[in-house]
Amino acid sequence: MDMVTEVRAFNRFYTEVIGVLGAGMHDSPYSLTEARVLFELGSRPSAEVAGVRELLGLDPGYLSRILSRFEADGLAARERSPEDGRRQVVTLTDRGRETYRMLDERAAESVGAMLSALSAEDRRRLVGAMAAIRDLLDPGERREAYVIRPPRPGELGWVVHRHGVLYAEEYGWGEGFEALVARIAADYASDHDPKREALWIAEAGGVPAGCVFCVRKDDETAQLRLLLVEPSARGMGIGRHLVDECLNFARQAGYRRIILWTRDPLTAARRIYLAAGFELVEEQPGEESGIPLTDQVYARDL
C-alpha cells in the first residue's frame, strides 16, 4: 500500500471513529460542518461572517444557508457590523449557546469514552501521534509545551531505539553505534548511583522527545552522554534545557568538572555545548560505519 493510499485509509478510519458519518454530530440534528460553525461561534462573543468563512474554508453560499438554518432554529442572529456596514456579524442566542455547550459536553464525553478503553501508555502514544500529525501538517499551530522528567519503565529501550534510527537516517551510522548506545544504557540500568548519576526524558505531546544522561567519570568528574532531541521537537529549546538539567545535577552531586564526547558532524549539539560553557579540549581522527570523522572531547568546570 503506497503512502497516498495509507493516508486516505486513515482519513476514512478516523472519520468513522469520531462518528461523523452518521446523520448528526453527537446525536444532534446538525451535520459535521454545521457543528464546526457552531463551535467557532460558541468560542467567542460574536464573529464576522467573512472571518468564519475564511477560517473554515467554506463556500459563501453554503455558510449562508447554515446561518439561515441557525436563525430559523433560534440559535443565531445576524446584523450589520457597526464598524463596517458592508460586513455581517453573527452572534449566538441564549438557545444557541445552550446548544453549543451541549455539543461540547457530548464531544468531550465521546473522546473520554474512547480514551478510557486504552491503557495509560496507549493514551500517551495516541496523543503523541496526533500531536505529530498537527506539527507536520500545520507547523504554524505547533505547540511549544514540554516537560523534563525522570524516565518511565521501557524508556531506556526508547533511548537505544531512537539513537539507532535517527543516527542511521541523519548520518549513516550503523549497528556498531547502536550497540554502543545499548551498552551505555545497559550499564546505567544495571549499576548507577542515583545520588551521582541520572537520566532525563523530555516529553512533548505526551511522548518522549529527547534525553540526556549524567554519569560518573571519576570522583570529581561527571560525563554528559547521549543527548538527543527528536526532529519534530527541535527548535523548542529542549536540547539546551536538557544540558542545563545535567549541569545543575552535576553541581549538586559534588562534581567539580564535567566532560562530554561528541563527533564533528553533530553541529547542532556542538552549538548547545558551546553556549553552555563547554570548551574543546581534545580531538582525534575516527570513523563510524566506515565514515571518517573527528572524535571530540569537550569539558568545563562546574
Sequence and secondary structure as in RCSB ss.txt:
>XXXX:A:sequence
MDMVTEVRAFNRFYTEVIGVLGAGMHDSPYSLTEARVLFELGSRPSAEVAGVRELLGLDPGYLSRILSRFEADGL
AARERSPEDGRRQVVTLTDRGRETYRMLDERAAESVGAMLSALSAEDRRRLVGAMAAIRDLLDPGERREAYVIRP
PRPGELGWVVHRHGVLYAEEYGWGEGFEALVARIAADYASDHDPKREALWIAEAGGVPAGCVFCVRKDDETAQLR
LLLVEPSARGMGIGRHLVDECLNFARQAGYRRIILWTRDPLTAARRIYLAAGFELVEEQPGEESGIPLTDQVYAR
DL
>XXXX:A:secstr
  HHHHHHHHHHHHHHHTTTTSSSGGGSS  HHHHHHHHHHHTSS EEHHHHHHHHT  HHHHHHHHHHHHHTTS
EEEEE SS TTSEEEEE HHHHHHHHHHHHHHHHHHHHHHHTS HHHHHHHHHHHHHHHHHH GGG     EEE 
  TTHHHHHHHHHHHHHHHHH   HHHHHHHHHHHHHHHHS  TTT EEEEEEETTEEEEEEEEEEEETTEEEEE
EEEE GGGTTSSHHHHHHHHHHHHHHHTT SEEEEEEETT HHHHHHHHHTT EEEEEEEEEETTEEEEEEEEEE
E 
